[in-house]
Amino acid sequence: MRGIAATAAISGVLLMTGLLMTGLLITGLLITGSGAVAATTRAAPSDGRPGLTAESVDRYVRDYMRRTDLPGAVVTVVKDDTVVYAAGLGHTAGGEAITADTPMPLASLSKSFTALAVLRLADQGRIDLDAPVRRYLPEFTMADPRAGQITVRQLLQQTSGMSDRTFPELTLPAPDDLKDAVAMLRTAPLAAPPGTRMIYHNPNYAVAARLAEVVSGTPFADFMAATVFRPLGMTSTRTVDTTEELPGAGAGYIRAYGRLIERAHPKWFVNGSYGVVSTTHDLGKWLITQNGHGDALPRDLVTATQTPSGVGGSTYGMGWSAERTAGGAQMLRHTGWLLTHNSAQTLLPASGWGIAVVTDTGMISGDDALIISDGLVDMIEGRPDAHAVPFTTSADPWLGGLSLLNLALGLTGVLRSRRWAARRARRRTWRMAARLAPYALPVAFYLGLAELAGLLLNRVGTLGQLTYVWLALYVWAATGALAAVAVVAARLVHTARLVHTARLVHAVRLRRRAVGSVPAWASETH
């Protein structure tokens, strides 16, 4: 009895501790941005001369890859109008060597490209950024009359009021093209009145891309090539509709328990929002333009994409966010996540540095691109290498230990379930149910884990997608639920058997009593 009670008590404590730990770990990841351990150990700028050289960048990136077993990356660093470093290192999930010419998916960095393409339409007088989207795209309808007020600018600044909460795009079947992506929004309500809040939502940019496609009269991929890629000399850059069209169909790696696991990418629709594929050489041309050099694109359009909207205090512009470095300098940045790749682009306007990194590891389980970018910013500002590693590198061993403890407690509960049932089989049903009720908590936590992650990450996904995002967390929750179900099932089975046996015994006793009470002459055959 005491052993079972102790087991239940430990399970409850572990659950509560786990919930708190999970919240703290994910919240810490969001607060630090890079999720890098030792992020708080950054020192103040040294007195040495800040800056980067090709040699120092190469040494840092290679050291990082050795330290973390990062499979592959492309890294571009520019200073003003000069490319300081542009290289590909490691290998793809298909085993091919990554070079400076290897195309890599840029994920959500694509938004800054889409924004610039749409602004070119405005610059040509073909659209008004503050006009309703429906003026140019009548097919754009939603299950909310306020959608008619959404302007083109609000799409680009993510202030349209659309949200993952009201339209969980990543949980729905992926469309095949921009027209179908816009059509799916017909059943979606808004989460806020247009123009009142910044809510990051990928379909904003799918609608913007479709608008550009319709107004220009050409497929969006061709429009992007004509208005952005070719003018900048980005001849190896393109945009695609779905992850199936990405190099290697988007296959990459996730991190779990200190190991790298190759994973295929499920089909997602990505065009407009996160469908651009590029090389490190082309990214150099892009960063130089974003630094204000060259005359291929109007400078005021580039500046407009980098300028925060200020709506509700938002620091988001149009594909760029305004932030501060650890040294307090102004920084423009955007990160990108696929389940199997992550990316980051960074500008330091005051010093003229630009950094772009893409790695073939997935979101949260391997935020390598952002960590590498932060490390290079530290070097520029004269701080020592913090030797940061992906967040899950330190968290996974704890979750692995808790997962094993879940299984051990579950096995203990199953083995002791017969004794538990023997002591409670004759008690009232409601008392037994009350004893078993706490075991519903690990099951509820597991089933609600995707929703919890969605609340913390402001993105709505599925349990299957969580196995990419943070496999160790998923396994911990799953083993807790499995152990709880196993213990409850074992206890109920043993209880049912004991009750059944007791009923049989009782029936036999009644029969014997009934037979024993019959007079001898009544049992004779006549």
C-alpha positions as CSV (number, residue, x, y, z in Angstrom):
1,M,0.0,0.0,0.0
2,R,2.7,2.5,1.0
3,G,4.8,1.5,-2.0
4,I,2.0,2.1,-4.4
5,A,1.1,5.4,-2.7
6,A,4.7,6.5,-2.9
7,T,4.8,5.6,-6.6
8,A,1.7,7.6,-7.3
9,A,3.1,10.5,-5.3
10,I,6.4,10.4,-7.1
11,S,4.6,10.3,-10.4
12,G,2.6,13.4,-9.5
13,V,5.7,15.3,-8.3
14,L,7.5,14.4,-11.5
15,L,4.6,15.5,-13.6
16,M,4.3,18.9,-11.9
17,T,8.1,19.3,-12.0
18,G,8.1,18.3,-15.6
19,L,5.4,20.8,-16.5
20,L,7.3,23.6,-14.8
21,M,10.6,22.5,-16.3
22,T,9.2,22.3,-19.8
23,G,7.7,25.8,-19.4
24,L,10.9,27.2,-18.1
25,L,13.0,25.5,-20.8
26,I,10.9,26.6,-23.7
27,T,10.4,30.1,-22.3
28,G,14.1,30.4,-21.7
29,L,14.6,29.4,-25.4
30,L,12.3,32.1,-26.5
31,I,13.8,34.8,-24.3
32,T,17.4,34.1,-25.3
33,G,16.4,33.8,-29.0
34,S,19.2,31.4,-29.9
35,G,18.5,29.0,-27.2
36,A,22.2,28.8,-26.6
37,V,23.5,27.6,-23.2
38,A,26.0,29.9,-21.7
39,A,24.4,32.8,-23.4
40,T,24.6,34.8,-20.2
41,T,28.4,34.4,-20.0
42,R,29.1,36.9,-22.7
43,A,31.6,39.4,-21.5
44,A,31.6,43.1,-22.3
45,P,33.4,44.2,-25.4
46,S,37.2,43.9,-25.2
47,D,39.6,46.6,-26.0
48,G,40.8,44.6,-29.0
49,R,40.0,45.7,-32.6
50,P,36.6,44.3,-33.5
51,G,35.9,42.8,-36.9
52,L,36.1,39.6,-38.9
53,T,38.4,38.1,-41.5
54,A,37.8,35.2,-43.8
55,E,40.3,33.2,-41.6
56,S,38.6,34.0,-38.3
57,V,35.1,33.3,-39.7
58,D,36.2,30.0,-41.1
59,R,38.0,29.0,-37.9
60,Y,35.0,29.8,-35.8
61,V,32.5,28.0,-38.0
62,R,34.6,24.9,-38.3
63,D,35.2,24.8,-34.6
64,Y,31.5,25.1,-34.0
65,M,30.7,22.3,-36.4
66,R,33.3,20.1,-34.7
67,R,32.0,21.0,-31.2
68,T,28.3,20.3,-32.1
69,D,28.6,17.7,-34.9
70,L,26.6,20.1,-37.1
71,P,26.2,18.2,-40.4
72,G,26.3,21.1,-42.9
73,A,26.0,24.8,-43.3
74,V,26.4,27.8,-45.7
75,V,27.8,31.0,-44.2
76,T,28.1,34.4,-45.8
77,V,29.6,37.5,-44.2
78,V,29.8,40.9,-45.9
79,K,31.3,44.3,-44.8
80,D,29.7,47.2,-46.6
81,D,29.9,46.2,-50.3
82,T,32.6,43.5,-49.9
83,V,32.1,39.8,-49.4
84,V,34.4,38.8,-46.5
85,Y,33.5,35.1,-46.4
86,A,31.2,32.9,-48.5
87,A,31.5,29.1,-48.1
88,G,29.6,25.9,-47.7
89,L,30.8,23.2,-45.3
90,G,29.8,19.7,-44.3
91,H,27.2,17.7,-46.2
92,T,23.5,17.4,-47.0
93,A,21.1,14.7,-45.7
94,G,21.7,13.1,-49.1
95,G,25.4,12.8,-48.4
96,E,26.5,15.4,-50.9
97,A,29.2,17.9,-50.0
98,I,27.9,21.4,-49.3
99,T,29.8,24.1,-51.3
100,A,29.4,27.8,-51.9
101,D,27.2,26.8,-54.9
102,T,24.9,24.4,-53.0
103,P,21.3,25.7,-53.0
104,M,19.8,25.8,-49.5
105,P,16.3,26.6,-48.3
106,L,16.1,30.0,-46.7
107,A,12.9,29.3,-44.8
108,S,11.3,32.5,-43.4
109,L,14.1,34.7,-44.7
110,S,12.0,34.5,-47.8
111,K,9.6,37.1,-46.4
112,S,12.1,39.9,-46.9
113,F,12.4,38.9,-50.6
114,T,8.6,38.8,-51.0
115,A,8.1,42.1,-49.3
116,L,10.6,43.8,-51.6
117,A,8.9,42.3,-54.7
118,V,5.5,43.6,-53.6
119,L,7.0,47.0,-52.9
120,R,8.3,47.2,-56.4
121,L,4.7,47.0,-57.6
122,A,3.9,49.9,-55.4
123,D,6.9,51.8,-56.6
124,Q,5.6,51.3,-60.2
125,G,2.2,52.6,-59.2
126,R,0.5,49.3,-59.8
127,I,-0.8,48.9,-56.3
128,D,-1.4,51.1,-53.3
129,L,0.0,49.7,-50.1
130,D,-2.8,51.2,-48.0
131,A,-5.6,50.0,-50.2
132,P,-7.7,46.9,-49.3
133,V,-6.2,43.7,-50.6
134,R,-9.5,42.8,-52.2
135,R,-9.2,45.7,-54.6
136,Y,-6.5,43.7,-56.4
137,L,-7.3,40.2,-55.2
138,P,-11.1,39.7,-55.1
139,E,-10.7,36.0,-54.5
140,F,-9.3,36.8,-51.0
141,T,-12.2,36.1,-48.6
142,M,-12.4,35.0,-45.0
143,A,-15.1,34.0,-42.6
144,D,-14.9,37.5,-41.0
145,P,-16.3,40.7,-42.6
146,R,-13.3,42.6,-41.1
147,A,-11.1,40.9,-43.7
148,G,-12.3,43.3,-46.2
149,Q,-10.4,46.1,-44.4
150,I,-7.0,44.3,-44.6
151,T,-4.5,46.3,-46.6
152,V,-1.5,45.3,-48.5
153,R,0.8,47.0,-46.0
154,Q,-0.8,45.1,-43.1
155,L,-0.1,41.8,-44.9
156,L,3.6,42.7,-45.1
157,Q,3.8,44.0,-41.6
158,Q,1.9,41.0,-40.2
159,T,-0.8,43.2,-38.7
160,S,-3.7,41.8,-40.7
161,G,-5.3,40.1,-37.7
162,M,-4.8,36.6,-39.2
163,S,-3.3,34.1,-36.8
164,D,-2.3,30.5,-36.3
165,R,-5.0,30.4,-33.6
166,T,-7.8,31.0,-36.1
167,F,-6.1,29.3,-39.0
168,P,-3.6,26.5,-38.0
169,E,-2.1,26.2,-41.4
170,L,0.6,23.6,-40.4
171,T,-2.1,21.2,-39.2
172,L,-4.0,21.3,-42.5
173,P,-3.4,19.5,-45.8
174,A,-0.9,21.5,-47.8
175,P,-2.2,23.2,-51.0
176,D,-0.3,23.0,-54.2
177,D,-0.2,26.6,-55.3
178,L,-0.8,30.2,-54.2
179,K,-4.3,30.2,-55.5
180,D,-5.3,27.2,-53.4
181,A,-3.4,28.6,-50.4
182,V,-5.5,31.8,-50.5
183,A,-8.7,29.8,-51.1
184,M,-8.2,27.9,-47.9
185,L,-8.6,31.1,-45.9
186,R,-12.3,31.3,-46.8
187,T,-13.3,29.5,-43.6
188,A,-10.9,31.3,-41.2
189,P,-11.9,34.1,-38.9
190,L,-9.6,36.9,-37.6
191,A,-7.9,36.9,-34.2
192,A,-7.8,40.7,-34.0
193,P,-9.1,43.7,-35.9
194,P,-6.8,44.6,-38.9
195,G,-4.0,47.1,-38.1
196,T,-4.2,46.7,-34.3
197,R,-1.7,43.9,-33.5
198,M,1.4,42.3,-35.0
199,I,0.7,38.5,-35.2
200,Y,3.3,36.4,-37.1
201,H,1.4,34.3,-39.5
202,N,2.8,32.7,-42.7
203,P,-0.4,33.0,-44.8
204,N,0.0,36.8,-44.7
205,Y,2.9,36.4,-47.2
206,A,1.1,33.7,-49.2
207,V,-1.7,36.2,-49.8
208,A,0.9,38.9,-50.7
209,A,2.6,36.6,-53.1
210,R,-0.7,35.7,-54.8
211,L,-1.6,39.4,-55.0
212,A,1.7,40.0,-56.8
213,E,1.1,37.1,-59.1
214,V,-2.4,38.4,-60.1
215,V,-1.4,42.1,-60.5
216,S,1.7,41.3,-62.5
217,G,-0.1,38.6,-64.6
218,T,2.9,36.2,-64.2
219,P,3.6,33.3,-61.9
220,F,5.1,34.4,-58.7
221,A,8.4,32.6,-59.2
222,D,8.8,34.4,-62.5
223,F,7.8,37.7,-61.0
224,M,10.4,37.3,-58.2
225,A,13.1,36.5,-60.7
226,A,12.3,39.5,-62.8
227,T,11.9,42.1,-60.0
228,V,14.4,40.9,-57.3
229,F,16.7,38.0,-58.2
230,R,17.9,38.9,-61.7
231,P,18.4,42.7,-60.9
232,L,20.7,41.7,-58.0
233,G,22.5,39.1,-60.0
234,M,21.2,36.2,-57.9
235,T,21.1,33.8,-60.8
236,S,21.1,30.7,-58.6
237,T,18.1,31.7,-56.5
238,R,14.5,30.7,-57.0
239,T,11.2,30.3,-55.1
240,V,9.1,27.1,-54.9
241,D,5.6,26.2,-54.0
242,T,6.0,23.3,-51.6
243,T,8.8,21.5,-49.6
244,E,8.7,18.7,-52.1
245,E,10.4,21.1,-54.6
246,L,13.2,22.0,-52.1
247,P,16.6,20.5,-52.7
248,G,16.4,16.9,-51.5
249,A,12.7,17.5,-50.9
250,G,13.7,19.4,-47.7
251,A,15.4,16.4,-46.0
252,G,17.7,17.3,-43.2
253,Y,18.5,16.5,-39.6
254,I,17.1,16.9,-36.1
255,R,19.1,16.6,-32.8
256,A,18.1,14.2,-30.0
257,Y,20.0,12.9,-27.0
258,G,23.3,14.1,-28.4
259,R,22.8,12.4,-31.7
260,L,21.8,13.6,-35.2
261,I,18.9,11.9,-36.9
262,E,18.2,12.2,-40.6
263,R,14.5,13.1,-41.3
264,A,12.5,13.6,-44.4
265,H,10.3,16.8,-44.4
266,P,6.5,16.5,-44.6
267,K,4.8,18.4,-47.4
268,W,4.2,22.0,-46.5
269,F,3.2,24.9,-48.7
270,V,6.0,27.5,-48.6
271,N,5.8,30.0,-51.4
272,G,5.7,33.6,-50.5
273,S,6.4,33.0,-46.9
274,Y,9.3,30.6,-46.8
275,G,10.0,29.1,-50.2
276,V,13.2,30.8,-51.4
277,V,16.2,28.6,-52.2
278,S,19.6,30.3,-52.6
279,T,23.4,29.9,-52.4
280,T,26.0,31.6,-50.3
281,H,27.3,33.6,-53.3
282,D,23.8,34.9,-54.0
283,L,23.3,35.7,-50.3
284,G,26.4,37.9,-50.4
285,K,24.7,40.0,-53.2
286,W,21.5,40.2,-51.1
287,L,23.3,41.3,-47.9
288,I,25.2,44.0,-49.8
289,T,22.0,45.4,-51.2
290,Q,20.4,45.3,-47.8
291,N,23.4,47.2,-46.5
292,G,22.5,50.1,-48.8
293,H,25.0,49.5,-51.6
294,G,24.4,49.2,-55.3
295,D,21.6,50.7,-57.4
296,A,19.8,47.6,-58.7
297,L,16.9,48.3,-56.4
298,P,15.5,51.6,-55.1
299,R,17.1,52.3,-51.7
300,D,13.9,53.6,-50.3
301,L,12.2,50.3,-50.9
302,V,14.9,48.4,-49.1
303,T,14.7,50.9,-46.2
304,A,10.9,50.4,-46.0
305,T,11.2,46.7,-45.5
306,Q,13.6,47.2,-42.6
307,T,11.5,49.9,-40.8
308,P,9.4,48.6,-37.9
309,S,5.7,49.2,-38.2
310,G,5.3,50.3,-34.6
311,V,1.8,48.9,-34.5
312,G,1.2,47.9,-30.9
313,G,4.9,48.4,-30.1
314,S,5.9,46.0,-32.9
315,T,9.6,46.0,-34.0
316,Y,8.7,44.0,-37.1
317,G,9.0,45.7,-40.5
318,M,8.4,43.7,-43.7
319,G,10.5,40.6,-43.3
320,W,13.0,42.2,-40.9
321,S,12.9,42.8,-37.1
322,A,14.7,45.6,-35.3
323,E,16.7,44.3,-32.3
324,R,19.8,45.1,-30.2
325,T,23.1,43.2,-30.0
326,A,24.5,42.1,-26.6
327,G,26.7,45.2,-26.9
328,G,23.6,47.5,-27.4
329,A,24.1,48.2,-31.1
330,Q,21.2,48.3,-33.5
331,M,20.6,45.1,-35.3
332,L,18.2,44.0,-38.1
333,R,17.4,40.3,-38.2
334,H,15.1,37.6,-39.4
335,T,15.2,33.9,-38.6
336,G,13.8,31.0,-40.4
337,W,12.6,27.6,-39.4
338,L,11.8,24.4,-41.3
339,L,11.5,21.1,-39.4
340,T,14.8,20.1,-40.9
341,H,16.7,23.4,-41.6
342,N,17.1,26.7,-39.9
343,S,18.4,30.1,-41.0
344,A,19.3,33.6,-39.9
345,Q,20.1,36.8,-41.6
346,T,21.6,39.7,-39.6
347,L,22.6,43.3,-40.4
348,L,24.6,45.7,-38.2
349,P,23.7,49.0,-39.9
350,A,26.2,51.2,-37.9
351,S,29.2,49.1,-38.8
352,G,28.1,47.8,-42.2
353,W,28.3,44.1,-41.4
354,G,25.9,41.5,-42.8
355,I,25.6,37.8,-41.9
356,A,23.6,35.0,-43.4
357,V,23.6,31.4,-42.2
358,V,21.7,28.3,-43.2
359,T,22.1,24.9,-41.6
360,D,20.6,21.5,-42.2
361,T,19.3,21.0,-38.7
362,G,15.7,21.6,-37.6
363,M,13.9,24.1,-35.5
364,I,14.6,24.2,-31.7
365,S,16.4,20.9,-31.7
366,G,19.2,22.6,-33.6
367,D,19.1,26.4,-33.7
368,D,22.6,26.3,-35.2
369,A,22.1,29.2,-37.7
370,L,21.2,31.7,-35.0
371,I,23.9,30.5,-32.6
372,I,26.5,30.8,-35.3
373,S,25.2,34.3,-36.2
374,D,25.3,35.4,-32.6
375,G,28.9,34.1,-32.3
376,L,30.0,36.1,-35.3
377,V,28.3,39.2,-34.0
378,D,30.2,38.7,-30.7
379,M,33.4,38.5,-32.7
380,I,32.6,41.7,-34.5
381,E,31.9,43.5,-31.2
382,G,35.0,42.1,-29.6
383,R,33.5,39.6,-27.2
384,P,35.1,36.2,-26.7
385,D,33.5,33.0,-28.0
386,A,30.8,31.9,-25.6
387,H,31.1,28.3,-26.9
388,A,27.3,28.2,-27.2
389,V,25.6,25.0,-28.2
390,P,22.0,24.2,-29.2
391,F,19.6,24.4,-26.3
392,T,18.6,20.7,-26.5
393,T,22.2,19.6,-26.0
394,S,21.9,20.2,-22.3
395,A,18.1,19.7,-21.9
396,D,17.9,16.3,-23.6
397,P,19.9,14.3,-21.1
398,W,17.5,15.5,-18.3
399,L,14.5,14.6,-20.4
400,G,16.1,11.2,-21.3
401,G,16.6,10.5,-17.6
402,L,13.0,11.5,-16.8
403,S,11.7,9.3,-19.6
404,L,13.6,6.3,-18.2
405,L,12.2,7.1,-14.7
406,N,8.7,7.2,-16.3
407,L,9.1,3.7,-17.6
408,A,10.6,2.5,-14.3
409,L,7.7,3.9,-12.3
410,G,5.2,2.5,-14.8
411,L,6.8,-1.0,-14.6
412,T,6.8,-0.8,-10.8
413,G,3.1,0.2,-10.8
414,V,2.2,-2.7,-13.2
415,L,4.1,-5.3,-11.1
416,R,2.4,-4.1,-7.9
417,S,-1.1,-3.7,-9.5
418,R,-2.3,-7.1,-8.3
419,R,-1.5,-6.2,-4.7
420,W,-3.1,-2.8,-5.2
421,A,-6.3,-4.4,-6.6
422,A,-6.5,-6.9,-3.7
423,R,-6.6,-4.0,-1.2
424,R,-9.3,-2.0,-3.1
425,A,-11.4,-4.6,-4.9
426,R,-14.1,-4.4,-2.2
427,R,-14.2,-0.7,-1.9
428,R,-16.7,1.5,-3.6
429,T,-16.2,2.3,-7.2
430,W,-16.0,6.0,-6.8
431,R,-13.2,5.7,-4.3
432,M,-11.2,3.5,-6.7
433,A,-11.8,6.0,-9.5
434,A,-10.6,8.8,-7.3
435,R,-7.4,6.9,-6.7
436,L,-6.9,6.4,-10.5
437,A,-7.9,9.9,-11.6
438,P,-4.4,11.5,-11.1
439,Y,-3.1,9.1,-13.8
440,A,-5.1,11.0,-16.4
441,L,-2.8,14.0,-16.0
442,P,0.2,12.5,-17.8
443,V,-2.1,11.4,-20.6
444,A,-3.7,14.8,-20.8
445,F,-0.3,16.4,-20.8
446,Y,0.8,14.2,-23.7
447,L,-2.3,14.8,-25.8
448,G,-2.1,18.6,-25.1
449,L,1.6,18.9,-25.6
450,A,1.3,20.2,-29.2
451,E,-1.2,22.8,-27.9
452,L,1.1,23.8,-25.0
453,A,4.1,24.2,-27.4
454,G,1.9,26.2,-29.7
455,L,1.0,28.6,-26.9
456,L,4.6,29.1,-26.0
457,L,5.9,29.3,-29.6
458,N,2.9,31.2,-30.9
459,R,2.6,28.5,-33.6
460,V,0.0,25.7,-33.9
461,G,1.3,22.3,-34.9
462,T,0.8,18.6,-34.4
463,L,2.3,15.9,-32.2
464,G,3.9,14.4,-35.2
465,Q,5.6,17.7,-36.0
466,L,6.8,17.9,-32.3
467,T,8.9,14.8,-33.0
468,Y,11.0,17.1,-35.2
469,V,10.9,20.2,-33.1
470,W,12.0,18.5,-29.8
471,L,12.0,14.7,-29.9
472,A,13.2,14.2,-26.3
473,L,10.4,16.3,-25.0
474,Y,7.9,14.3,-27.0
475,V,9.4,11.0,-25.7
476,W,9.3,12.2,-22.1
477,A,5.6,13.1,-22.4
478,A,4.8,9.9,-24.3
479,T,6.5,7.6,-21.8
480,G,4.7,9.4,-19.0
481,A,1.4,8.8,-20.7
482,L,2.3,5.2,-21.6
483,A,3.3,4.4,-18.0
484,A,0.1,5.9,-16.7
485,V,-2.1,4.0,-19.1
486,A,-0.2,0.8,-18.3
487,V,-0.6,1.1,-14.6
488,V,-4.3,2.0,-14.8
489,A,-5.0,-0.8,-17.2
490,A,-3.1,-3.4,-15.1
491,R,-4.9,-2.3,-11.9
492,L,-8.3,-2.4,-13.7
493,V,-7.6,-5.9,-15.1
494,H,-6.6,-7.3,-11.7
495,T,-9.5,-5.6,-10.0
496,A,-11.9,-7.0,-12.6
497,R,-10.4,-10.5,-12.2
498,L,-10.7,-10.3,-8.4
499,V,-14.2,-9.0,-8.6
500,H,-15.1,-11.8,-11.0
501,T,-13.5,-14.4,-8.8
502,A,-15.2,-13.1,-5.7
503,R,-18.6,-13.3,-7.5
504,L,-17.9,-16.8,-8.6
505,V,-16.9,-17.8,-5.0
506,H,-20.0,-16.1,-3.7
507,A,-22.2,-17.9,-6.2
508,V,-20.7,-21.2,-5.3
509,R,-21.3,-20.6,-1.6
510,L,-24.9,-19.7,-2.2
511,R,-25.4,-22.8,-4.3
512,R,-23.8,-25.0,-1.6
513,R,-26.0,-23.4,1.0
514,A,-29.0,-23.9,-1.1
515,V,-28.1,-27.6,-1.8
516,G,-27.4,-28.2,1.9
517,S,-30.7,-26.9,3.0
518,V,-32.8,-29.4,0.9
519,P,-34.2,-32.4,2.9
520,A,-32.7,-35.7,2.1
521,W,-36.0,-37.2,0.9
522,A,-36.4,-34.3,-1.5
523,S,-33.3,-35.2,-3.4
524,E,-34.4,-38.9,-4.0
525,T,-35.6,-39.9,-7.4
526,H,-39.2,-41.1,-7.6
